Amino acid sequence: MATKKITVTLPEDLLEEVRADIDARGLSAYIAEAVRAQRDRDLLGELVDRLEQEHGPVTAEEAAASEAELDELYAEHMRRRTGSERGQVA
């Protein structure tokens, strides 16, 4: 895949956080993955808009159920990231 060098300006504290967490991928790969993930979210948002036009808006109950599920997934991710599911410290 062809690549192109660009200049990106980031808040200094965010850059420091990212650099502290990135692995062998490197900063460019990390940023490329983040941009691709945002692009995927943008496309998903377009799909949601089309589906809501076709089927109606998401109800408050459906939204609450989705938020609860995402909260559970996030909590599980954090447990695994910190090793707390086995009593480990990461």
Secondary structure as a PSIPRED ss2 file (coil, helix, strand):
# PSIPRED VFORMAT (PSIPRED V4.0)

   1 M C   1.000  0.000  0.000
   2 A C   1.000  0.000  0.000
   3 T C   1.000  0.000  0.000
   4 K C   1.000  0.000  0.000
   5 K C   1.000  0.000  0.000
   6 I C   1.000  0.000  0.000
   7 T C   1.000  0.000  0.000
   8 V C   1.000  0.000  0.000
   9 T C   1.000  0.000  0.000
  10 L C   1.000  0.000  0.000
  11 P C   1.000  0.000  0.000
  12 E H   0.000  1.000  0.000
  13 D H   0.000  1.000  0.000
  14 L H   0.000  1.000  0.000
  15 L H   0.000  1.000  0.000
  16 E H   0.000  1.000  0.000
  17 E H   0.000  1.000  0.000
  18 V H   0.000  1.000  0.000
  19 R H   0.000  1.000  0.000
  20 A H   0.000  1.000  0.000
  21 D H   0.000  1.000  0.000
  22 I C   1.000  0.000  0.000
  23 D C   1.000  0.000  0.000
  24 A C   1.000  0.000  0.000
  25 R C   1.000  0.000  0.000
  26 G H   0.000  1.000  0.000
  27 L H   0.000  1.000  0.000
  28 S H   0.000  1.000  0.000
  29 A H   0.000  1.000  0.000
  30 Y H   0.000  1.000  0.000
  31 I H   0.000  1.000  0.000
  32 A H   0.000  1.000  0.000
  33 E H   0.000  1.000  0.000
  34 A H   0.000  1.000  0.000
  35 V H   0.000  1.000  0.000
  36 R H   0.000  1.000  0.000
  37 A H   0.000  1.000  0.000
  38 Q H   0.000  1.000  0.000
  39 R H   0.000  1.000  0.000
  40 D H   0.000  1.000  0.000
  41 R H   0.000  1.000  0.000
  42 D H   0.000  1.000  0.000
  43 L H   0.000  1.000  0.000
  44 L H   0.000  1.000  0.000
  45 G H   0.000  1.000  0.000
  46 E H   0.000  1.000  0.000
  47 L H   0.000  1.000  0.000
  48 V H   0.000  1.000  0.000
  49 D H   0.000  1.000  0.000
  50 R H   0.000  1.000  0.000
  51 L H   0.000  1.000  0.000
  52 E H   0.000  1.000  0.000
  53 Q H   0.000  1.000  0.000
  54 E H   0.000  1.000  0.000
  55 H H   0.000  1.000  0.000
  56 G C   1.000  0.000  0.000
  57 P C   1.000  0.000  0.000
  58 V C   1.000  0.000  0.000
  59 T C   1.000  0.000  0.000
  60 A H   0.000  1.000  0.000
  61 E H   0.000  1.000  0.000
  62 E H   0.000  1.000  0.000
  63 A H   0.000  1.000  0.000
  64 A H   0.000  1.000  0.000
  65 A H   0.000  1.000  0.000
  66 S H   0.000  1.000  0.000
  67 E H   0.000  1.000  0.000
  68 A H   0.000  1.000  0.000
  69 E H   0.000  1.000  0.000
  70 L H   0.000  1.000  0.000
  71 D H   0.000  1.000  0.000
  72 E H   0.000  1.000  0.000
  73 L H   0.000  1.000  0.000
  74 Y H   0.000  1.000  0.000
  75 A H   0.000  1.000  0.000
  76 E H   0.000  1.000  0.000
  77 H H   0.000  1.000  0.000
  78 M H   0.000  1.000  0.000
  79 R H   0.000  1.000  0.000
  80 R H   0.000  1.000  0.000
  81 R H   0.000  1.000  0.000
  82 T H   0.000  1.000  0.000
  83 G C   1.000  0.000  0.000
  84 S H   0.000  1.000  0.000
  85 E H   0.000  1.000  0.000
  86 R H   0.000  1.000  0.000
  87 G C   1.000  0.000  0.000
  88 Q C   1.000  0.000  0.000
  89 V C   1.000  0.000  0.000
  90 A C   1.000  0.000  0.000
